[in-house]
Amino acid sequence: MPSMNDLVRQHTDLGTGDLEWLHLLVSEWQLLSDLSFADLVLWLPTEDGTRYVSVAQMRPNTGPTSYQDDMVGHLVPRGRRPLLDVALDEGRIVREGDPEWREEVPVRVESIPVRREGRVLGVIARNTNLLTVRTPSRLELTYLQSASDLAQMIAGGAFPFPGQQVGMDRAPRVGDGFIRLDAEGTVQYASPNALSAYHRLGLAADLVGLPLGPTTADLAPTRGPVDESLVKLASGWAPRETEIEGADCVIQLRAIPLKPKGERIGSLILLRDVTELRRRERELITKDATIREIHHRVKNNLQTVAALLRLQARRIGAAGDSNARAALEEAVRRVGSIAIVHETLSQNLDERVEFDEIADRVIAMVAELSPEGRVVGRRSGRFGILDAETATPLSMVLTEVLQNALEHGFGPGERGAIDVLASRTDVPRGPSRLLVTVEDDGRGLPEGFDPRGGGNLGLQIVRTLVEGELGGRFDMLPAEGGGTRVILDLPLQPEKR
């Protein structure tokens, strides 16, 4: 199905400002559809003026639909739907005409012009399924009257409100809670859900006849000067949103002033009980903070362990045992590489890290072992974002490979470089791979060296982590022109969406 942007640009001559206005209208018109108990279809005249194209459609949550099929993208010639012609040409709401019959269902069709800055951009066709028509209740009458006021505001260019776009997934809807106010801010009607929300805030009486602004401010916790703004918002003076947090509940409130003829005649107040949603959000925030604190403490503990090992290495070195000191210093670097990952995780909201930063710190940490900076480390390509389960062993593998290249690839006084190349292949919702190549221009591998079974403890750790924990492939071979090349081919978990 083509998007509204595509249809507007393909069939009409509307500008960017007009298109933004239409997007703002479509983000708000679920309200009109629910209050009208009707389907809405937005029709725009084509650039040559001979046809209409439907660019958006909305079905009501409060009643049966009039359209079983999607109408977006349909083209109809001018003249086939006279109500569209009259609404577009005369710029007024058109309700004349007999009901249409669609698949043995009577449908009342009305046309509402969409105006912006004095120009009629298109027409909203409001289609009401009459099959279930009965004597309307007070709630339904209030809905329909409010829908009529909103339709007049759309026709006059006063709705939607510029700069007040609300996400359809989080805005209160008509069925969540609905209050109709008069021009003075007094409640004329409150739906059962709205009354229940105010009862949870602590109201013991009925809402009808009460001034909603002062009543809401009395129920809300005392917050000093903020109470005055809350009174104005709950009185419906301006299009605003807020949340009212009581002792045991949180109520989301949205005000929509009604100005069908330019003057404010009242307001609509939509309410939604978001108590459970906010409770879950607070639980998630608490859990995230706890996880970050755990990573922070693990990092601190690892740094303490590294400091103790470093102190022990100095004492052993003073005693003359150089091999034991070197082994302890290697352990310090291994612990340090893991600490870097936990430090990064302690700063994130999830268990995922940008590994390029970790790789650069590991390269810098190992390069410090080179006297006077004779051997430099360089990175190219991107590791990207990795899960903690991959980042932790990979940081240790990278540390071991770089340290091995520095210690065994270059002799005393020799200069050179170690290049780390990362390349990943991402497949949406499928298995992705990360290919890491570490290449140095040193003395190369010794004669008869077997990368599968030979090597020191560091290479044994690399093989164990790459093949056992990461499920990847490890290889070590001579580089072109001299030196050594290490290849790490690792599978990545599919990205969680």
C-alpha positions in Angstrom: 0.0 0.0 0.0 1.5 3.4 -1.0 2.2 5.9 1.8 0.4 9.3 2.1 3.6 11.0 1.1 3.9 9.0 -2.1 0.2 9.6 -3.0 0.4 13.3 -2.3 3.6 13.8 -4.3 2.4 11.6 -7.2 -1.1 13.0 -7.7 -1.3 16.5 -6.2 0.5 19.8 -6.3 0.4 20.3 -2.5 3.5 21.8 -0.9 5.6 20.6 2.1 3.6 22.8 4.5 0.3 21.4 3.3 1.6 17.8 3.6 2.7 18.5 7.2 -0.8 19.8 8.0 -2.4 16.7 6.6 0.0 14.5 8.7 -1.0 16.5 11.8 -4.7 16.0 10.9 -4.3 12.3 10.4 -2.4 11.9 13.7 -5.5 13.5 15.5 -8.5 12.3 13.5 -9.0 9.1 15.5 -10.8 11.4 17.9 -13.2 12.6 15.2 -13.8 9.0 14.0 -14.6 7.7 17.5 -16.9 10.6 18.4 -18.7 10.2 15.1 -19.0 6.4 15.3 -17.9 6.7 11.6 -15.2 5.8 9.1 -13.1 8.7 7.8 -11.5 8.8 4.3 -9.3 11.7 3.3 -9.8 12.6 -0.4 -7.5 15.1 -2.2 -8.1 16.6 -5.7 -5.5 15.6 -8.2 -3.2 18.1 -9.8 -5.3 18.4 -13.0 -8.6 18.7 -10.9 -10.4 15.9 -12.7 -10.2 13.2 -10.0 -9.9 12.6 -6.3 -7.3 10.3 -4.6 -7.8 8.8 -1.2 -4.6 9.2 0.8 -5.7 8.1 4.4 -8.4 6.1 6.1 -9.5 5.7 9.8 -12.0 3.2 11.3 -13.8 3.9 14.6 -13.2 2.1 17.8 -16.7 3.0 19.0 -18.8 1.4 16.2 -19.0 -0.9 13.2 -17.0 0.0 10.1 -18.6 1.1 6.8 -15.6 -0.1 4.7 -14.5 -3.7 4.8 -11.7 -2.9 2.2 -8.9 -0.4 2.4 -9.6 2.7 0.4 -6.1 4.2 0.4 -4.9 4.7 -3.1 -8.3 4.7 -4.8 -9.0 7.2 -7.6 -12.5 8.4 -8.4 -13.4 10.9 -11.2 -14.9 14.3 -10.2 -18.7 14.2 -10.4 -19.1 10.6 -9.3 -19.4 11.7 -5.6 -21.2 15.0 -5.6 -20.8 15.6 -1.9 -17.1 15.8 -2.4 -17.5 18.3 -5.2 -19.8 20.6 -3.1 -17.6 20.5 0.0 -14.4 21.2 -2.1 -16.0 24.0 -4.2 -18.1 25.7 -1.5 -15.8 25.0 1.5 -18.7 23.9 3.7 -19.8 20.7 5.5 -22.3 18.8 3.3 -24.8 16.5 4.8 -27.5 16.4 2.1 -28.4 13.2 0.3 -29.9 9.8 1.0 -27.9 6.9 2.6 -25.8 4.8 0.3 -26.1 1.0 0.3 -22.9 -1.0 0.5 -23.2 -4.8 0.7 -26.7 -4.5 2.1 -25.6 -2.0 4.7 -27.0 1.6 4.7 -24.3 4.2 5.1 -24.8 7.9 5.7 -22.1 10.0 3.9 -21.0 13.5 4.9 -18.2 15.6 3.5 -16.0 17.9 5.6 -13.6 20.3 3.9 -10.0 20.4 5.2 -8.9 24.0 5.4 -5.5 25.5 6.0 -4.7 29.2 5.9 -7.9 29.9 4.0 -7.4 27.2 1.3 -9.3 24.0 1.1 -6.8 21.2 0.6 -9.2 18.2 0.4 -12.3 16.7 1.9 -12.9 14.1 4.7 -15.7 11.7 3.8 -17.4 10.7 7.0 -19.2 7.4 6.6 -21.6 6.1 9.3 -22.9 2.6 9.3 -26.7 2.9 10.0 -27.4 -0.8 10.5 -27.2 -0.6 14.2 -28.9 2.8 14.7 -31.1 3.1 17.8 -32.3 5.7 20.1 -29.0 7.4 21.2 -28.0 7.6 24.8 -26.8 10.8 26.5 -23.2 9.6 26.0 -23.8 9.1 22.2 -25.5 12.5 21.9 -22.6 14.2 23.6 -20.2 12.4 21.4 -22.0 13.4 18.2 -22.3 17.0 19.3 -18.6 17.1 20.1 -17.8 15.5 16.7 -19.9 18.2 15.0 -17.9 20.9 16.7 -14.6 19.3 15.7 -15.8 18.9 12.1 -16.6 22.7 12.0 -13.2 23.4 13.4 -11.6 21.3 10.6 -13.7 23.1 8.0 -12.6 26.4 9.4 -8.9 25.5 9.7 -8.9 25.7 13.5 -8.1 22.0 14.0 -5.7 20.3 14.4 -3.7 22.6 16.7 -0.2 23.4 15.2 2.7 22.2 17.3 0.4 19.9 19.4 0.9 16.6 17.5 0.2 13.7 19.8 1.4 10.1 19.3 -1.6 7.9 18.6 -0.1 5.1 20.7 0.1 7.1 23.9 -2.7 9.8 23.7 -5.9 9.2 25.7 -8.8 8.0 23.5 -12.5 8.7 23.7 -13.2 5.3 25.3 -10.5 5.8 28.0 -12.4 8.7 29.6 -14.4 11.6 28.2 -15.6 14.9 29.8 -17.5 17.7 28.1 -17.1 21.2 29.6 -19.0 24.4 28.9 -17.3 27.8 28.3 -16.8 28.4 32.0 -15.1 25.0 32.6 -18.0 23.4 34.3 -18.6 19.7 33.6 -21.6 19.1 31.4 -21.1 15.4 30.9 -18.6 12.8 32.2 -18.4 9.2 30.9 -18.4 6.3 33.4 -14.6 5.8 32.8 -13.9 9.4 33.4 -15.9 9.4 36.6 -14.1 6.2 37.8 -10.7 7.9 37.2 -11.7 10.9 39.4 -13.0 8.5 42.0 -9.6 6.9 42.1 -8.1 10.4 42.6 -10.3 10.8 45.6 -13.5 12.5 44.4 -16.5 11.3 46.4 -19.2 13.2 44.5 -20.5 13.3 40.9 -18.5 15.4 38.4 -21.5 16.9 36.6 -21.9 20.5 37.6 -18.5 20.9 39.2 -15.8 23.3 37.9 -13.2 20.8 36.7 -10.1 23.0 37.0 -10.4 23.7 40.8 -11.7 20.2 41.5 -8.7 18.7 39.8 -6.3 21.0 41.6 -7.8 20.1 44.9 -7.4 16.3 44.2 -3.8 16.7 43.0 -0.9 16.8 45.4 0.0 20.3 46.5 2.7 21.7 44.2 2.6 25.4 44.9 2.5 27.6 41.8 1.9 24.6 39.5 -1.7 24.3 40.8 -2.7 27.5 38.9 -1.5 26.0 35.5 -3.3 22.8 36.4 -6.5 24.7 37.0 -6.2 26.3 33.5 -5.4 23.1 31.8 -8.2 21.1 33.4 -10.6 24.0 32.6 -9.8 23.4 28.9 -8.5 26.9 28.1 -5.7 25.6 25.8 -4.7 22.4 24.1 -2.4 20.8 26.6 -1.5 17.5 28.3 -0.4 16.6 31.8 -0.4 13.7 34.3 -2.0 13.9 37.7 -0.5 11.6 40.3 -2.7 10.8 43.2 -2.0 8.6 46.2 -2.6 5.3 44.4 -3.1 6.2 40.7 -1.7 8.3 37.8 -4.2 9.9 35.4 -3.2 11.2 32.0 -5.3 14.3 31.0 -5.6 16.0 27.7 -7.6 19.2 27.0 -9.1 20.2 23.6 -10.7 23.6 23.4 -13.8 23.7 21.1 -14.0 26.8 18.8 -16.4 25.8 16.0 -17.1 29.4 15.1 -13.9 31.1 16.4 -15.1 31.6 19.9 -14.5 29.0 22.6 -17.8 27.3 23.5 -16.4 24.6 25.8 -13.8 21.9 25.8 -13.2 18.2 25.6 -11.2 16.5 28.3 -9.8 13.0 27.5 -8.5 10.9 30.4 -6.6 7.7 30.6 -5.6 5.7 33.7 -1.9 5.0 33.2 -1.2 3.8 36.8 -0.1 0.3 35.8 1.9 1.6 32.8 3.8 4.0 35.0 4.3 1.3 37.7 5.9 -1.0 35.1 8.1 1.9 33.8 9.3 2.6 37.3 10.1 -1.1 37.8 12.1 -1.2 34.5 14.0 2.0 35.5 14.8 0.4 38.9 15.9 -2.8 37.2 18.1 -0.9 34.7 19.7 1.1 37.5 20.3 -2.1 39.5 22.0 -3.8 36.5 24.2 -0.8 35.8 25.1 -0.6 39.5 26.1 -4.3 39.4 28.3 -3.7 36.3 29.9 -0.8 38.1 30.7 -2.8 41.2 32.0 -5.7 39.1 34.3 -3.2 37.3 35.5 -1.8 40.6 36.1 -5.3 42.0 38.1 -6.3 38.8 40.2 -3.2 39.1 40.9 -4.1 42.7 42.0 -7.6 41.7 44.2 -6.1 39.0 45.8 -3.8 41.5 46.5 -6.7 43.9 48.0 -8.7 41.0 50.1 -5.8 40.0 51.4 -5.3 43.5 52.2 -9.0 43.8 54.1 -8.8 40.4 56.3 -6.0 41.7 57.2 -8.0 44.8 58.0 -11.1 42.8 60.0 -9.0 40.4 62.0 -7.6 43.2 62.8 -11.1 44.3 64.2 -11.8 40.8 61.6 -14.2 39.4 61.0 -12.6 36.0 58.8 -15.4 34.6 56.4 -15.2 37.5 56.2 -11.4 37.2 55.5 -11.6 33.5 52.7 -14.2 34.1 51.1 -11.9 36.7 51.3 -8.9 34.4 49.5 -10.9 31.7 46.8 -11.7 34.2 46.5 -8.0 35.0 45.9 -7.2 31.4 43.3 -10.0 31.1 41.4 -8.8 34.0 41.6 -5.2 32.7 40.1 -6.1 29.4 37.1 -7.6 31.1 36.8 -4.5 33.4 36.6 -2.3 30.3 33.5 -4.1 29.1 31.8 -3.9 32.5 32.6 -0.2 32.7 30.9 0.4 29.3 27.9 -1.7 30.3 27.5 0.4 33.5 26.9 3.4 31.4 24.3 1.9 29.1 20.6 1.2 29.5 20.7 -2.3 28.0 23.1 -5.2 27.8 24.6 -4.0 24.6 27.8 -2.1 24.0 29.5 -0.2 21.1 32.5 -2.4 20.8 34.6 0.0 18.7 35.3 2.1 21.8 36.3 -1.1 23.8 38.5 -2.2 20.9 40.3 1.1 20.8 40.9 1.0 24.6 42.2 -2.5 24.4 44.6 -1.6 21.6 45.8 1.4 23.5 46.3 -0.7 26.7 48.4 -3.3 24.9 50.4 -0.7 22.9 51.6 0.7 26.2 53.8 -2.4 26.6 55.9 -1.3 23.6 58.9 0.6 24.8 59.0 4.2 23.5 56.0 3.4 21.3 58.0 1.5 18.7 55.0 -0.7 17.8 51.8 1.1 17.1 48.2 -0.3 17.0 45.6 0.8 14.5 42.0 -0.1 13.9 39.9 0.1 10.7 36.3 -1.0 10.1 33.6 -1.3 12.6 32.7 -3.9 15.2 29.4 -2.2 15.8 27.0 -2.9 18.7 27.5 -6.3 20.4 25.7 -8.1 23.2 27.5 -8.4 26.5 27.7 -12.2 26.0 29.8 -11.6 22.9 31.7 -8.4 24.0 33.2 -9.8 27.2 35.0 -12.9 25.7 35.8 -10.9 22.5 37.6 -8.2 24.5 39.7 -10.9 26.2 40.5 -12.6 22.8 41.5 -9.3 21.3 43.8 -8.6 24.3 45.5 -12.0 24.0 46.0 -11.7 20.2 47.4 -8.2 20.4 49.7 -9.1 23.3 50.9 -12.2 21.5 51.7 -10.2 18.3 53.6 -7.6 20.4 55.7 -10.1 22.4 56.5 -12.7 19.7 56.3 -10.7 16.5 58.9 -8.0 17.4 62.3 -8.2 19.0 64.0 -5.6 21.2 64.4 -2.3 19.4 62.3 -3.3 16.4 59.6 -1.1 15.0 56.3 -2.0 13.4 52.6 -1.9 13.4 49.6 -4.1 14.3 46.5 -3.5 12.3 43.0 -4.6 13.5 40.4 -4.8 10.7 36.8 -5.5 11.7 34.1 -6.3 9.2 30.5 -7.4 10.0 27.7 -8.7 7.8 24.3 -7.9 9.2 21.3 -9.8 8.1 17.9 -8.5 9.4 16.4 -11.1 11.7 19.0 -13.7 10.6 22.5 -14.9 11.4 25.1 -12.2 11.1 28.8 -12.6 11.2 31.8 -10.6 12.4 35.2 -11.1 10.8 38.2 -9.7 12.7 41.7 -9.7 11.2 44.8 -8.9 13.3 47.9 -8.5 11.2 51.4 -7.4 12.1 54.5 -6.8 10.1 56.9 -8.5 12.5 59.2 -11.5 12.2 56.4 -14.0 11.4 55.6 -17.5 12.7 58.4 -19.9 13.7 59.1 -22.8 11.4 56.7 -25.7 11.7 54.3 -23.8 14.0 50.9 -25.4 14.4 48.1 -22.8 15.2 45.7 -25.6 16.1 47.8 -27.1 18.9 50.8 -25.0 19.5 51.3 -21.7 21.3 51.4 -20.4 24.8 48.7 -20.1 27.3 47.4 -16.9 25.6 46.7 -18.7 22.3 45.1 -21.6 24.2 42.7 -19.1 25.8 41.9 -17.6 22.4 41.1 -21.0 20.9 38.9 -21.9 23.9 37.0 -18.6 23.8 36.5 -18.3 20.1 35.6 -21.9 19.3 34.0 -22.9 22.6 32.2 -19.9 23.9 31.7 -17.8 20.8 31.1 -20.7 18.4 33.5 -19.1 15.8 36.6 -20.0 13.9 40.2 -19.1 14.7 43.1 -19.3 12.4 46.7 -18.1 12.4 48.8 -17.9 9.2 51.7 -16.0 7.6 50.9 -12.6 6.2 51.7 -11.5 2.7 55.1 -9.7 2.8 56.0 -11.0 6.2 54.5 -10.9 9.6 51.5 -12.8 11.0 47.8 -12.7 10.3 45.2 -13.9 12.9 41.6 -14.4 11.6 38.6 -14.5 13.9 35.3 -15.5 12.2 32.4 -15.1 14.7 28.6 -15.6 14.4 26.5 -12.9 15.9 23.0 -13.3 17.5 20.2 -11.9 15.4 19.3 -8.3 16.4 16.4 -8.2 18.9 13.6 -6.0 17.7 
